[in-house]
Amino acid sequence: MAPQQIQWGTITLYLDNKAFRGGFLAARQWHFQDIYGEDGHSPGEAHYAVELTSEEVLRLVVMPDEFDEMGIDHLAEYLGYLMGYLGGPLAPDEAAHYRNQQAQPEYLCSNVRG
């Protein structure tokens, strides 16, 4: 089975490392949740759509108080988080899909029921 791939600007990025892929896809979702909200809630970090501080970017990779404990064993996953989150702005079609999904009544109802 071929590794999952995404278009990253002008290149194809192959998500061929399981930990990296998991981190990347999770953080891509976080990016859209932060700027568009989730489950009918207002966005928590709407300004992330246009700007991030270096401190905010570093927190995506180095989790304070956890990095020493988890360390290098999870580095691929952390780098996936970073690229997934920062890649959100490179995926306007995916952003539109996320916004449409959040607006669907069946999606809202399924999340309320739990």
N, CA, C and O of each residue as an XYZ file, in Angstrom:
456
protein
N       0.839     -1.175      0.000
C       0.000      0.000      0.000
C       0.885      1.240      0.000
O       1.814      1.351      0.800
N       0.593      2.157     -0.891
C       1.372      3.390     -0.997
C       1.086      4.296      0.199
O      -0.038      4.330      0.700
N       2.111      5.037      0.661
C       1.877      5.937      1.785
C       0.918      7.068      1.394
O       0.846      7.482      0.237
N       0.186      7.547      2.403
C      -0.707      8.677      2.171
C       0.138      9.863      1.734
O       1.274     10.029      2.180
N      -0.422     10.679      0.865
C       0.312     11.840      0.375
C      -0.604     13.049      0.321
O      -1.822     12.922      0.201
N       0.004     14.220      0.413
C      -0.741     15.469      0.287
C       0.046     16.404     -0.612
O       1.260     16.265     -0.764
N      -0.644     17.339     -1.195
C       0.031     18.368     -1.972
C       0.464     19.452     -1.001
O      -0.368     19.985     -0.266
N       1.739     19.789     -0.983
C       2.311     20.780     -0.073
C       2.873     21.899     -0.935
O       4.045     21.883     -1.311
N       2.025     22.867     -1.244
C       2.455     23.916     -2.170
C       2.702     23.300     -3.535
O       1.778     22.797     -4.175
N       3.946     23.341     -3.976
C       4.278     22.824     -5.307
C       4.861     21.415     -5.276
O       5.241     20.889     -6.323
N       4.943     20.787     -4.091
C       5.500     19.439     -4.007
C       4.471     18.458     -3.437
O       3.444     18.865     -2.894
N       4.759     17.176     -3.566
C       3.956     16.137     -2.939
C       4.698     15.679     -1.691
O       5.862     15.285     -1.764
N       4.023     15.730     -0.551
C       4.611     15.280      0.710
C       4.044     13.898      1.017
O       2.833     13.737      1.168
N       4.924     12.901      1.107
C       4.512     11.543      1.427
C       4.542     11.366      2.942
O       5.573     11.579      3.580
N       3.424     10.980      3.501
C       3.310     10.779      4.941
C       3.613      9.313      5.239
O       2.725      8.540      5.596
N       4.889      8.948      5.085
C       5.295      7.552      5.154
C       5.820      7.124      6.525
O       6.283      5.994      6.679
N       5.755      7.999      7.512
C       6.125      7.659      8.879
C       4.848      7.743      9.710
O       4.208      8.793      9.768
N       4.483      6.641     10.349
C       3.201      6.565     11.071
C       3.070      7.646     12.147
O       2.030      8.300     12.235
N       4.086      7.839     12.947
C       4.027      8.841     14.016
C       3.917     10.245     13.433
O       3.119     11.055     13.905
N       4.712     10.532     12.414
C       4.661     11.845     11.766
C       3.283     12.083     11.153
O       2.694     13.150     11.325
N       2.776     11.080     10.437
C       1.462     11.195      9.806
C       0.379     11.475     10.851
O      -0.474     12.338     10.648
N       0.414     10.750     11.960
C      -0.566     10.968     13.021
C      -0.501     12.373     13.579
O      -1.530     13.020     13.771
N       0.710     12.848     13.840
C       0.884     14.204     14.346
C       0.458     15.243     13.329
O      -0.205     16.223     13.670
N       0.836     15.028     12.094
C       0.505     15.971     11.022
C      -1.007     16.114     10.868
O      -1.531     17.227     10.843
N      -1.700     14.989     10.764
C      -3.151     15.028     10.540
C      -3.896     15.580     11.755
O      -4.890     16.290     11.602
N      -3.422     15.258     12.959
C      -4.057     15.798     14.169
C      -3.899     17.314     14.231
O      -4.860     18.029     14.515
N      -2.704     17.798     13.968
C      -2.464     19.238     14.068
C      -3.144     20.011     12.950
O      -3.543     21.158     13.151
N      -3.283     19.412     11.785
C      -4.032     20.071     10.706
C      -5.459     20.327     11.184
O      -6.015     21.402     10.961
N      -6.045     19.327     11.843
C      -7.392     19.475     12.396
C      -7.418     20.559     13.482
O      -8.344     21.369     13.526
N      -6.404     20.576     14.358
C      -6.339     21.593     15.418
C      -6.325     22.988     14.817
O      -6.983     23.900     15.316
N      -5.558     23.142     13.727
C      -5.466     24.456     13.074
C      -6.856     24.960     12.691
O      -7.211     26.098     12.997
N      -7.631     24.126     12.032
C      -8.963     24.536     11.602
C      -9.887     24.743     12.805
O     -10.719     25.650     12.788
N      -9.756     23.928     13.832
C     -10.569     24.115     15.034
C     -10.256     25.459     15.696
O     -11.163     26.170     16.129
N      -8.977     25.798     15.770
C      -8.584     27.066     16.383
C      -9.128     28.277     15.645
O      -9.582     29.237     16.268
N      -9.084     28.235     14.318
C      -9.479     29.448     13.583
C     -10.942     29.484     13.185
O     -11.472     30.564     12.925
N     -11.624     28.326     13.127
C     -13.034     28.308     12.721
C     -13.985     27.862     13.835
O     -15.201     27.988     13.692
N     -13.454     27.353     14.921
C     -14.308     26.833     15.985
C     -14.650     25.378     15.734
O     -14.278     24.799     14.713
N     -15.366     24.799     16.687
C     -15.718     23.390     16.575
C     -17.027     23.144     17.308
O     -17.289     23.734     18.356
N     -17.834     22.274     16.748
C     -19.087     21.854     17.386
C     -19.959     23.036     17.789
O     -20.578     23.025     18.852
N     -20.003     24.053     16.937
C     -20.844     25.209     17.203
C     -20.222     26.239     18.139
O     -20.841     27.269     18.405
N     -19.012     25.988     18.647
C     -18.330     26.936     19.524
C     -17.545     27.953     18.693
O     -17.101     27.650     17.585
N     -17.382     29.136     19.225
C     -16.604     30.176     18.549
C     -15.137     29.767     18.481
O     -14.666     28.982     19.304
N     -14.415     30.304     17.495
C     -12.992     30.006     17.390
C     -12.247     30.466     18.639
O     -12.525     31.536     19.180
N     -11.306     29.655     19.087
C     -10.504     30.026     20.251
C      -9.313     30.882     19.900
O      -8.873     31.699     20.709
N      -8.789     30.707     18.714
C      -7.575     31.412     18.305
C      -7.705     31.875     16.860
O      -6.871     31.533     16.022
N      -8.736     32.644     16.566
C      -8.994     33.056     15.182
C      -7.813     33.805     14.572
O      -7.605     33.749     13.361
N      -7.048     34.499     15.391
C      -5.902     35.251     14.861
C      -4.836     34.338     14.260
O      -3.999     34.799     13.483
N      -4.855     33.032     14.611
C      -3.889     32.100     14.028
C      -4.059     31.975     12.513
O      -3.168     31.467     11.833
N      -5.178     32.426     11.985
C      -5.392     32.374     10.537
C      -4.459     33.342      9.820
O      -4.184     33.170      8.632
N      -3.972     34.350     10.522
C      -3.145     35.361      9.862
C      -1.781     35.573     10.502
O      -0.885     36.133      9.871
N      -1.605     35.124     11.773
C      -0.302     35.330     12.406
C      -0.089     34.349     13.551
O      -1.032     33.927     14.219
N       1.166     34.002     13.758
C       1.596     33.182     14.886
C       2.885     33.771     15.425
O       3.716     34.249     14.652
N       3.063     33.746     16.732
C       4.345     34.163     17.294
C       5.285     32.965     17.294
O       4.840     31.822     17.196
N       6.564     33.222     17.402
C       7.518     32.107     17.453
C       7.274     31.263     18.704
O       7.477     30.049     18.668
N       6.848     31.872     19.798
C       6.534     31.123     21.022
C       5.391     30.140     20.785
O       5.447     29.000     21.245
N       4.352     30.579     20.065
C       3.225     29.701     19.751
C       3.660     28.543     18.859
O       3.197     27.416     19.036
N       4.541     28.811     17.910
C       5.055     27.763     17.031
C       5.888     26.763     17.831
O       5.757     25.554     17.640
N       6.741     27.259     18.720
C       7.571     26.359     19.518
C       6.738     25.448     20.412
O       7.120     24.302     20.650
N       5.608     25.940     20.910
C       4.746     25.109     21.750
C       4.139     23.944     20.972
O       3.713     22.958     21.573
N       4.096     24.045     19.652
C       3.601     22.931     18.849
C       4.596     21.774     18.811
O       4.211     20.630     18.570
N       5.857     22.067     19.045
C       6.893     21.046     18.977
C       7.373     20.636     20.359
O       7.487     19.444     20.647
N       7.651     21.597     21.205
C       8.175     21.318     22.529
C       7.068     21.588     23.540
O       6.732     22.738     23.823
N       6.519     20.526     24.069
C       5.470     20.651     25.072
C       6.155     20.872     26.423
O       6.778     19.949     26.947
N       6.051     22.077     26.996
C       6.719     22.316     28.291
C       6.282     21.263     29.307
O       5.127     20.837     29.315
N       7.197     20.857     30.145
C       6.975     19.871     31.210
C       6.804     18.453     30.677
O       6.889     17.507     31.460
N       6.572     18.267     29.403
C       6.410     16.925     28.860
C       7.599     16.511     28.006
O       7.868     15.318     27.864
N       8.314     17.476     27.434
C       9.359     17.108     26.489
C      10.463     16.303     27.152
O      10.929     15.313     26.587
N      10.887     16.709     28.336
C      11.946     15.963     29.009
C      11.527     14.531     29.287
O      12.326     13.604     29.163
N      10.268     14.357     29.665
C       9.758     13.031     29.989
C       9.606     12.180     28.728
O       9.981     11.008     28.721
N       9.057     12.768     27.660
C       8.784     12.007     26.442
C       9.961     12.061     25.482
O      10.254     11.086     24.790
N      10.624     13.190     25.444
C      11.847     13.374     24.698
C      11.821     12.986     23.242
O      10.817     13.125     22.544
N      12.951     12.501     22.818
C      13.213     12.226     21.418
C      12.352     11.094     20.877
O      12.191     10.986     19.662
N      11.799     10.256     21.727
C      10.988      9.129     21.267
C       9.793      9.580     20.438
O       9.320      8.826     19.588
N       9.300     10.775     20.663
C       8.108     11.265     19.983
C       8.407     12.435     19.044
O       7.494     13.151     18.633
N       9.673     12.627     18.707
C      10.049     13.759     17.881
C       9.348     13.759     16.521
O       8.907     14.813     16.063
N       9.238     12.609     15.872
C       8.573     12.557     14.562
C       7.126     13.017     14.687
O       6.631     13.757     13.836
N       6.451     12.584     15.739
C       5.065     12.998     15.952
C       4.990     14.503     16.183
O       4.117     15.170     15.629
N       5.900     15.047     17.001
C       5.896     16.492     17.284
C       6.152     17.297     16.015
O       5.519     18.329     15.791
N       7.078     16.827     15.186
C       7.334     17.531     13.928
C       6.125     17.438     13.005
O       5.827     18.380     12.272
N       5.430     16.306     13.039
C       4.183     16.189     12.292
C       3.160     17.201     12.768
O       2.459     17.803     11.954
N       3.062     17.400     14.098
C       2.153     18.424     14.634
C       2.489     19.785     14.053
O       1.610     20.511     13.589
N       3.767     20.121     14.083
C       4.206     21.433     13.594
C       3.852     21.629     12.132
O       3.248     22.637     11.766
N       4.224     20.671     11.297
C       3.959     20.828      9.868
C       2.468     20.779      9.561
O       1.993     21.499      8.683
N       1.729     19.939     10.271
C       0.288     19.869     10.057
C      -0.400     21.171     10.403
O      -1.268     21.640      9.666
N      -0.015     21.751     11.516
C      -0.647     23.003     11.944
C      -0.272     24.136     10.997
O      -1.133     24.883     10.533
N       0.997     24.252     10.722
C       1.443     25.339      9.852
C       1.040     25.118      8.401
O       1.032     26.057      7.606
N       0.707     23.889      8.059
C       0.263     23.594      6.706
C      -1.183     23.961      6.455
O      -1.611     23.997      5.301
N      -1.943     24.232      7.491
C      -3.342     24.603      7.328
C      -3.554     25.724      6.317
O      -4.427     25.613      5.456
N      -2.776     26.796      6.402
C      -2.951     27.878      5.440
C      -2.643     27.483      3.990
O      -3.043     28.179      3.056
N      -1.937     26.374      3.806
C      -1.614     25.908      2.454
C      -2.716     25.037      1.874
O      -2.582     24.540      0.756
N      -3.800     24.845      2.611
C      -4.850     23.911      2.194
C      -6.219     24.583      2.173
O      -7.086     24.222      2.968
N      -6.434     25.555      1.282
C      -7.726     26.254      1.278
C      -8.906     25.337      0.978
O      -9.994     25.559      1.510
N      -8.729     24.320      0.149
C      -9.830     23.392     -0.137
C     -10.204     22.594      1.103
O     -11.382     22.354      1.368
N      -9.198     22.189      1.854
C      -9.455     21.440      3.082
C     -10.129     22.338      4.125
O     -10.987     21.874      4.876
N      -9.751     23.604      4.174
C     -10.395     24.552      5.090
C     -11.872     24.700      4.739
O     -12.723     24.708      5.628
N     -12.176     24.814      3.468
C     -13.578     24.939      3.039
C     -14.350     23.672      3.405
O     -15.491     23.749      3.859
N     -13.735     22.519      3.211
C     -14.376     21.249      3.570
C     -14.663     21.208      5.072
O     -15.749     20.798      5.484
N     -13.701     21.628      5.888
C     -13.879     21.631      7.335
C     -15.032     22.550      7.735
O     -15.879     22.166      8.542
N     -15.069     23.755      7.180
C     -16.146     24.701      7.503
C     -17.498     24.137      7.092
O     -18.467     24.258      7.841
N     -17.582     23.526      5.921
C     -18.845     22.919      5.467
C     -19.259     21.768      6.381
O     -20.438     21.633      6.709
N     -18.308     20.943      6.791
C     -18.601     19.819      7.673
C     -19.148     20.320      9.002
O     -20.099     19.747      9.532
N     -18.567     21.372      9.543
C     -19.012     21.921     10.821
C     -20.421     22.502     10.723
O     -21.143     22.560     11.718
N     -20.807     22.931      9.528
C     -22.115     23.552      9.337
C     -23.234     22.535      9.099
O     -24.410     22.900      9.110
N     -22.882     21.271      8.886
C     -23.878     20.244      8.587
C     -24.664     19.879      9.849
O     -24.063     19.554     10.873
N     -25.986     19.929      9.790
C     -26.806     19.598     10.966
C     -26.524     18.198     11.514
O     -26.483     18.017     12.730
N     -26.328     17.205     10.639
C     -26.086     15.852     11.138
C     -24.760     15.750     11.888
O     -24.638     14.975     12.836
N     -23.756     16.541     11.460
C     -22.468     16.547     12.166
C     -22.656     17.167     13.555
O     -22.153     16.644     14.549
N     -23.372     18.268     13.611
C     -23.606     18.934     14.887
C     -24.383     18.042     15.836
O     -24.048     17.951     17.017
N     -25.424     17.379     15.329
C     -26.234     16.495     16.170
C     -25.448     15.292     16.652
O     -25.596     14.894     17.808
N     -24.618     14.701     15.809
C     -23.864     13.515     16.200
C     -22.857     13.849     17.300
O     -22.580     13.012     18.159
N     -22.314     15.055     17.281
C     -21.359     15.440     18.310
C     -22.053     15.822     19.617
O     -21.459     15.687     20.687
N     -23.275     16.287     19.552
C     -24.014     16.616     20.766
C     -24.417     15.344     21.495
O     -24.356     15.277     22.722
N     -24.829     14.333     20.733
C     -25.239     13.052     21.325
C     -24.068     12.314     21.961
O     -24.246     11.513     22.879
N     -22.847     12.602     21.451
C     -21.659     12.057     22.062
C     -21.258     10.722     21.658
O     -20.253     10.205     22.146
